[in-house]
Amino acid sequence: MSNDIPKVHHQEAWQGARHRVSRITRHRRHGANPRPNCEHFDSVRSEVDLIREHMQQAKDEGAPIIKIGDTFDACNGRWDPRRSTEGLREEFRGRPDYLDRLVDEYSRFAEPFAPNIALMCRGNHEQEILERCECDLIARTADRLRQAGSPVMAGGVGGWLLVTLHVSKTNKKTIPIYYHHGSRGVMGKGIGSTARRSAVLPDAAVVLTGGSHREWTETIARYRVSIQSGRLHQDEQLSINVGSYLRSHAPEGAAPSWHAREGHPPKPLGGTWVELTMVKEFDNTLQRTGRPGARLPLWKVVANARRAK
């Protein structure tokens, strides 16, 4: 199998009046895709070196990078009541062009990894800037990275990603992934929301969420029937809540973090590698070839989450 950077067909995205679907094609049976989330790049508490390390790993492995929101902290404009000079990295302090500086600095930071960055999505921080300042930080950053050779698409707070794995030149399987930047769950850490999401997202093989800065996985098994053949089979929907790169629990000093002031505990640091593998199973279904006993393979996608630390 080729180890070249996978083709990310941003020009093949399905664009309708209200929907956008992103598509990634991987010319191999197995693929691992890193999912950075909640980088909060301009915050003094952002683990920038860890972000760079994980993007370098993706570049070395030829893996597409998916960013599902809060790439920027973007809380330090003059209009923002949350602003704190102590919470802002040095290069962004006292800048009259704060939002422009965010786009410039992050584009320079991510440029070495531009060919691997496939999708950047808005989180609640970027959405707030878009609504209040009419400035789309994600779309502007994606445009800059495309100038550096990236196939990146800009997404909203939620959407669909279609990943195609090629078993051979003629056999391929497309995996639908639903992503949403996320919100606080109605139960516990948000794990209790997985059954509800599964009910309204029956087509998703993987559901990616973030936002809460918590880290967990949950699997729901499903009993399915093929509309074309009537073949019965079981599959799984894997729900993944991705951690963050923000060291949010910081009670020390004159400007403790918001999470510390509100009494929230420390959260896991890092992203997640989502590994998609094609496997072949057999049941009692026979091929229509006339050969006795020739079984028809059932190709399935196995999704696994590996912590990026």
N, C-alpha and C positions, 0 to 999 in steps of 0.2 A: 504494500500500500504506500502511496506517496505521502511524504511528510511536509509537502508544501503548505503554505498558508491557505486555509480553505476559502473557497469562493463564497462571498457574501453578496447576494444579488440584490442590492438595494434598489436597482432600477426595475426589478421585477416585483416590487411590493404591490400588493393589490390595493389600489386607491379608489375608494368610493366616496359618496357624499358625506358619510358619517363614520366610516370604518377604515382602518389601515392595518394591514397584516404584513409583518416582516418575514422574510424567508432567508434561511441559511442552508447552503448545500455543502455537505462534507463527503468527500470522495473516499470513504473508508467505512468499515463496519462498526467501528468503535470511535467515539469522540468524547473529549472532555472540554467543557466550556466554563471558564471562570465567571463568577457572578459577583463583582464588587457592588456594594450597596452602602449608602450613607457615608460617603467619603468626607464631606464637610471640609473641603480642601482649604478654605481660607481661615478655618479656626485654628487657634494656637494648639488646640488639643487633638488635631487631626494627625493620624499616624501616616504621614506622607511617605516616609521611607518604606513602610510596609506595603503601601499601595504600589509604589514603584517596583518593589521586589516581586509582587504577585503579577503585575503586568509583564515584567521581564520573563517570568516563568511561562506565562501564556505565549509570549513571543517565541521563546525557545522551543515550545511544544507545538507551535503552529496552531494555536487554539483561538477561536473568536472570543472576544471579551464583550460581555453584556453588563451594562450599568443601569440599575433599575431605580435611580432616583437619589436626590440629595447629594449630588456630586459637589454642590456648593453649600456652604452654610448661609451666606448671603443675608446675615442678620445685622450688618453694621452700616447701613446707609443712614444718612442724617435724619430721615423720616422715621426710623425704626426704634420703637421704645425699648427693644431688647439689646440695642447696641452697647458694646463694651470694648474700649480700647485694649484692655488687658486680655480680652478673649480673641483678639485678632492677630494674625501673623504679621510680623514686622513690615513686610513689603506691601501690605495693604493699608497700613495706618495713615490717616491724614490725607487720603487721596480724594480729590474732588471728582475723579472719574472712577469711583469704586467699582461699579458694575462692568465698565469697559476693562478695568484691570483684572477682574476675575476671569473674563474670557481670554485675555491676552496671556496671563500667567498659566492658566490651566492648559491652554492650547500648546504652549511651549513645553510644559511638563509632559504632556501625553504624546507629543509629536513622534518620539522614537517608537511608539507602539501603535501609531495610527493605522497601519495596514491590518492590525488585528482587532481594532475596536469596531464592532459590528452594530451595536445599538446603544444609544444613550436615551434615558427616559427622564421625564420630569418627576421630582418628588414634591412634597408639600412646600419645601423651601423655594424651589424654582417656580412652582405654581403661584406662590404668594407674590413673587417679584413680577411675574407676568400679569397678574390681575391688578397690582397696585401701581406698577411703573411702566406697563406695556412694553416690557423687555423680556424676550425669550432667551434666557441664558443658554439653554440646552441647544436650541436651534442655531444660535450664533456660534457656539463652540463646535457643533457638528460641522457647520459650514467651513470653519477654519481647518478642522481636521481633514475634511475632504480635499481641501487644497494641498494638504500634505500627503495625499494618496490613500486616505481612508475610505472604505465603503460604507461608513457609519450612516445609520438612519437616526433621526430624532423622533422619539415617541412621547406619548403623554404619560399620565400617571398609571395607566393600565393599557393592556392590549394583548395581541396574539403574536407569537413567534413560531414559524414553521421550520423545523430542522429536518433536512433530508439526508439520510445515511444511505450510501450505495453499497449493496451487498456484492454486486457485480456490475458489468456494463449495462445489463438489461433489467436487473432486479434492484429495487430501491424501496425504502420505507420512509414516510414522512411522519414526524412526531409533532403534534400540536402542543405548544407550551403556552400557558396563560401567565402573564406577569402583572403584578400590581404593586405599586410602591408600598402599600399597606397602611394599616391604621391599628390602633390598639384593639385587641380582641375583646369580645364581650365576655369571655370566660378565661380566667387564668392568664396564660402567656399568649393566648390566641389560638392554641391548639384546638379548642372546642369549636372554632369556626370552620374547621376543615370539612366536616360533614355537610354543613350548609353550603360551602363553596362547591363541593363535589356535586351537590344536587343541581346547582345552577350552571355548572361548567362540565357537563357530561362528556364533552369532546376532548378535554385536556388530559394528556398523559402526565404532565408535570404542571404544578401550580407554584409559582415563585412569588413570595411576598417579602416585605421588609418593613422599614419605617419604625417598628417598635424597638429595633436594635437587639432583639432577642434572637436566639439561634436554636432551631429545632427542625425535625423532620417527622412526618406522619404518613403512613401508607393506608390507603383504602382499597380493598379488593373489590372487583366488580365482575358480575356474571353477564356475559355478552352473547349476542347472536349476530351473525353476519346476515345483512339484508339480502346480499346477492346469492348466497349459497345455503343459508339456514344453518350454517355451522356454529356450534356452541363452543365457547371458550371463556376462560377467565383472564382478566388482566388487572393491572393495578394503576392507581393514580397516586403519584408521589407529591406531597405538599412539602415545600421547603421554605422556611423563614430564614432569611440571610441576616447575619450579624452586621456590624458596622466597623468603620475605621476611626470612629470618634471615641476618644477616652473621656467619656461623658461624666464619670464620677470623679469630681475634683473639688473636694470641700475646702481645700487649703487656700490661704491668702485672703486678700481684700475683695476679690471678685470670684467667689466660688461658682461652679457651674450651676446651671438651672436644675439639672438632674439631682445634684447634691442638695441644693436648697429645698427641693420638693421631697427629699427623702428616698429617691430611687436608688436601687443598688447598682453596683458596677455591671456592665454588660459585656458580653464576649466581643473580642476584637478580631477582625479579619473577614474574609469573604467566603465563598463556597465554590468548589468545583462540582459541576453537574456532569456526571459521566453517563453517556448514552451508549448502550451496547445492543447489537442485534443478535438474537439467539433463535435457534430453530428447534421447534417442537413437532412431535408427530402424535396424531390420535388415530382413529380408525377410518379417517377419510382417505379414499384412494384416488390416485391420479386417473384422469380420463385418457389414458394412453393405450389401453388394450392390454398392457402388460399385467399379468396377475400379481397381486400383492404389492404393486407400486404405490407407496404411501405419499400423500400430498403434504409437504411441509407447511407448518404454520409459523411464519416469521413474527417474532414479537420483539418489542423494545424493552430492555431492562434499564431503568434509570436509577442511578445511585448518587448520593451527595457525599462529597469529601470536604472536610473543613480545610480552608486555606489559612494557615497560621504562620 
